[in-house]
Amino acid sequence: GEISPIMLKDLKVEYVILGHSERRLYFFETDEMVAKKVRAAYDNELKPILCVGETLEEKESSQTNQVVQRQLFKVLDCLSSEEAEKLVIAYEPVWAIGTGKSAFPEIANDVARYLRALVGSRYSPETAKRLRILYGGSVTPENVQDFIAEPDIDGVLVGGASLEASKFAAIIHGGSR
């Protein structure tokens, strides 16, 4: 969030995570700021991972779709269809990050399907099919298989579990079942 895309490119970084809830909350990043960062990533040949997700209050008031749509559309406003199909979207419900609580895989898949439909409505079904949608939010070796088995979830974005080598290795190898 604070590093120049030119510096990242010099370091041979390929992917950048943008719009993470901690940046939005603690650094007051707006949807507009996130969109500008996504644009800067593409302009500097970096691959953006766009994080979208709702707070517990927004979830409890049935605003999940409105929140992720608002967050996504600000970014899509500045992308071509070629860029949109290369976008990686991470659905990370804020209420699940670092709490040990994760969304039910079916619910996460519903949000992923909705995000894909939004991209399809803006560009084309083919564009929507090509983009990658990840789930992030308390992913563990015990639940990773449940998420990646869902048809609209293409993978996971691992946070805290990546700090413990054995947990992260288990997630990489498909979980501990």
C-alpha positions in Angstrom: 0.0 0.0 0.0 2.9 2.4 0.5 5.4 1.1 -2.0 5.7 2.6 -5.5 4.7 0.2 -8.3 8.0 1.1 -10.0 10.0 -0.1 -7.0 7.9 -3.3 -6.9 8.6 -3.9 -10.6 12.3 -3.4 -10.0 12.1 -6.1 -7.3 10.5 -8.5 -9.8 7.2 -8.5 -7.9 4.4 -10.0 -10.0 1.2 -9.6 -7.9 0.0 -6.9 -5.6 -2.9 -7.1 -3.1 -5.0 -4.0 -3.3 -8.1 -2.9 -1.4 -7.5 -5.2 1.6 -9.8 -4.4 4.5 -7.0 -3.3 6.8 -5.9 -0.7 4.2 -9.5 0.5 3.9 -10.0 0.6 7.6 -6.7 1.8 9.1 -5.4 3.9 6.2 -8.9 5.2 5.1 -8.5 3.9 1.5 -11.6 4.6 -0.5 -13.0 2.7 -3.4 -11.6 5.5 -5.6 -8.1 5.2 -4.2 -8.2 1.4 -4.7 -9.3 1.9 -8.3 -6.4 4.3 -8.9 -4.0 1.7 -7.4 -5.4 -1.0 -9.6 -4.9 1.3 -12.6 -1.3 2.0 -11.5 -0.6 -1.7 -11.1 -1.7 -2.4 -14.7 0.2 0.6 -16.0 3.3 -0.8 -14.4 2.7 -4.4 -15.6 1.8 -5.7 -12.1 -1.0 -8.2 -11.6 -3.6 -6.8 -9.1 -5.4 -9.0 -6.6 -8.5 -6.9 -5.7 -9.9 -7.6 -2.2 -13.6 -7.0 -1.7 -15.8 -7.8 1.3 -18.3 -6.7 3.8 -18.1 -5.9 7.6 -20.2 -7.9 10.1 -22.6 -5.0 10.4 -23.1 -5.0 6.6 -23.5 -8.8 6.5 -26.1 -8.7 9.2 -28.1 -6.1 7.4 -28.0 -8.1 4.1 -25.8 -5.6 2.3 -23.1 -8.0 1.1 -24.0 -7.8 -2.6 -24.3 -4.0 -2.5 -20.9 -3.6 -0.8 -19.0 -5.9 -3.1 -20.7 -4.4 -6.2 -19.7 -0.9 -5.2 -16.1 -2.0 -4.5 -15.9 -3.9 -7.8 -17.6 -1.4 -10.1 -15.2 1.4 -9.0 -12.3 -0.7 -10.3 -14.1 -1.9 -13.4 -14.8 1.7 -14.4 -11.1 2.1 -15.2 -10.4 -1.3 -16.9 -10.6 -2.6 -20.4 -12.2 -6.1 -20.9 -8.7 -7.5 -21.5 -7.6 -6.1 -18.1 -10.8 -7.2 -16.4 -10.3 -10.8 -17.5 -6.8 -10.8 -16.0 -8.0 -9.3 -12.7 -7.9 -11.6 -9.6 -10.7 -10.8 -7.2 -10.4 -12.0 -3.6 -13.7 -12.2 -1.7 -12.6 -11.5 1.9 -15.4 -10.9 4.3 -14.0 -8.5 6.8 -15.8 -10.3 9.6 -13.8 -13.5 8.8 -10.3 -12.1 8.6 -8.2 -13.3 11.5 -11.2 -14.2 13.6 -11.1 -18.0 13.0 -14.6 -17.6 11.5 -15.0 -18.3 7.9 -18.0 -18.0 5.5 -19.8 -21.1 4.7 -18.3 -22.4 1.4 -21.7 -22.2 -0.3 -22.2 -18.6 0.8 -18.7 -17.7 -0.4 -19.5 -19.3 -3.7 -22.7 -17.3 -4.0 -20.7 -14.1 -3.6 -18.1 -15.4 -6.1 -20.9 -16.2 -8.6 -22.4 -12.7 -8.0 -19.0 -11.1 -8.7 -18.5 -13.1 -11.8 -22.0 -12.1 -13.0 -21.2 -8.5 -12.4 -18.1 -8.7 -14.5 -20.1 -10.6 -17.2 -22.8 -7.9 -17.2 -20.1 -5.2 -17.6 -18.0 -6.9 -20.3 -19.0 -10.4 -21.5 -19.6 -13.9 -20.1 -16.3 -15.0 -21.6 -14.5 -12.2 -19.7 -16.2 -13.2 -16.5 -15.3 -16.9 -17.1 -11.6 -16.1 -17.5 -11.0 -14.0 -14.4 -10.0 -15.7 -11.1 -12.0 -15.4 -7.9 -10.4 -16.4 -4.6 -11.8 -16.8 -1.1 -9.9 -15.4 1.8 -10.9 -15.2 5.4 -9.7 -17.7 8.0 -8.7 -20.3 5.5 -7.3 -23.4 7.3 -6.0 -26.9 6.4 -9.4 -28.1 7.7 -11.6 -26.0 5.4 -9.5 -25.3 2.3 -10.9 -28.3 0.4 -14.5 -27.1 1.1 -13.7 -23.7 -0.6 -11.8 -24.9 -3.6 -14.5 -27.6 -4.3 -17.0 -24.8 -5.0 -17.5 -24.1 -8.7 -17.0 -20.3 -8.7 -14.1 -20.2 -6.3 -10.8 -20.6 -8.1 -8.5 -20.7 -5.1 -7.8 -19.2 -1.8 -5.9 -16.2 -0.4 -4.2 -17.3 2.8 -3.5 -14.8 5.5 -2.6 -15.8 9.1 -2.2 -19.5 8.4 0.7 -18.6 6.1 2.7 -17.6 9.1 2.9 -21.2 10.3 4.9 -23.3 7.9 3.1 -26.6 8.7 -0.4 -25.1 8.3 0.6 -23.3 5.1 2.1 -26.5 3.7 -1.1 -28.4 4.6 -3.2 -25.8 2.8 -0.9 -25.9 -0.3 -1.3 -29.7 -0.3 -5.0 -29.5 -0.2 -5.8 -29.6 3.5 -5.7 -32.1 6.2 -8.5 -34.5 5.7 
